Amino acid sequence: MSYILCPISANASKHSKHMSQLNRPIRVLVAKVGLDGHDRGAKVIAASLRDAGMEVIYTGLRQTPEMVVNAALQEDVDAIGISILSGAHNTVFPKVMQLMKDRGLDDVLLTGGGIIPEEDMNVLREQGIGELFPPGTRTEDIVKYITDWVIQHRPIA
């Protein structure tokens, strides 16, 4: 598996002060699962998270749910963000969630975004998936959501 670790930007945003409550940067794995080859949005989100002071691991295209969860475990991430445009969200998110539970990643946020109908977002949230973001969501809102979730749910290092 190949992935890119994006280091903390020198121009970290206002969210960095909130991340300092953790005494460490927030680590986020950004993934594209399945055959969906459109990753521009995932790269924009990865760059935005990095610019906000997070450490971002981008797995690249065509990952399996198993590959994503294994990378999350190896990288000790706080959150997994899946970008999905293929319509497979009702299969991918529950599969990743089950694998996370099987591997003991109960304290890791599973979130994401893409072309997901609102009614499907509601069903996925009921299954324990975090907030799902449609196209056009402000990157600042995604940064705030992940930051707030991690501060609330992950132990202080």
N, C-alpha and C positions, 0 to 999 in steps of 0.2 A: 504494500500500500504506500502511496506517496501522498504527502500532505505538506502544506506550507505553514510555518509558524510566523505569524506577523508580530513583530515586537511592538512594545508600547511606543506610541508616537510621542515625540517631544512636545507636541501641541495638544496634549490630552485636554478634554473639555471639562466643564463644570462638574460633570459626574464623577470625576476623579476624587473629589473631596469626600463624596459618599463612599467610594470604594476604599478610601483610606481607613474606614471603620473596620475593614477586614484585615488590615495590615498586609495585604497582598493584592495583586491584580485579579480580577475576575477572568476565568478561563472559559472560553466558549468554542465549541466545535461546530463548524458550519459545514453542512453536507448536502449533496445532491444524490438522492437515492433513485435507483432504477435507470431506465434508458433515456430519461429526459436529458437532452444535451444543452439546454439553455441555462447558462450559469451567470449571466451578466448581473442579475438581481442578487444572487448569492455573493458575488464579489463586491458589489456595492455595500451590502450589509456588512460583510467581513471588514471592509475598509472603514466603515462608520464605527463599528464596535472597536476596532483598533485605535481609531482617532480619539475615541472616548476613554482610552486608557486600558482597554481590555487586551488580554492575550488571546489571539484568535488562531485556531487550527482549522485550516480549510482542507477538506479531504479530496476535493476535486470531483470529477464527474463519475457517474455510473457505479456508485457504491451500493453494496447490499446492506440491509439492516444489520446483519452480523458484523460487517466491517465497521459500520458506524459505531456500534456499541463497543466493540473491541478497542477502537481508537479512543473513544471517550474514557474507557476504563484505564487504558495505558497512559493517557494524558492527564488523568485526574481532573476532568473538567467540572465546572459548576453548571453548565448548561449545554444542551445540544439544540441547534437550530437547523431545521430541515427546510430547504427550499424545494417546492414541488409544483410543477406546472402541468404534469401529465394526466391528472385526474385520478391517480392511484392513492390519494391521501387517506381514504377509508381503509386501505390495506396497509400502507406503509406506517402510519403513525401507531396504530395498535400493535403491529409487529415489533416496532422499535421499543414501544413501552413494555411489552411482555419480555423482551430480551433484557431490557434494563432491570426489570424486577428480578428476573432469573439470575442476573449477575450482581445483584445487590446495589444497584444504582438508584435506590429509592429517594435519595436526597439530591438528585440531579434534575434540573428543569428540562423538560422536553417541550420545545416551542417551535415555531416555524411560520411559513407563509407561502403565498403563491395564489394560484387560481383555485380557491376553495369556496364553494357556495356557503352562505351564512348558515343554512340549516345543517350542513355537514360540520361546520365549525362548532355549532352548539352540541351536536352528538359527540364529537371528539373531546370537547371540554368536559362533558359528563363522564367520559372514560378516563379522565385524569390528565389529558394533554393540556399544556399551558395555553396561553393566549396565542391565537393564530392571526397573522397579519396579512391583509389583502394588498394587492398592488396599490401604490399611492400612499401607503402609510408613511408618516414622517419618521425618518431614521432616529430622531431624538426620542420619539415615543417608544421605539423598540429598545433603545439604550436604557431609558428610564425603567421600563418594565423589567428587563433582565437585572439591572442593578438593584432595584427594589426587591425583587424576588430572592436574589442571592443573599442580600443583607438579612432578609427575614428567615430564610430557610437553611442556609449553610453555616456550619460552625465557624467561629472566628479562629483564624490560624494563630 
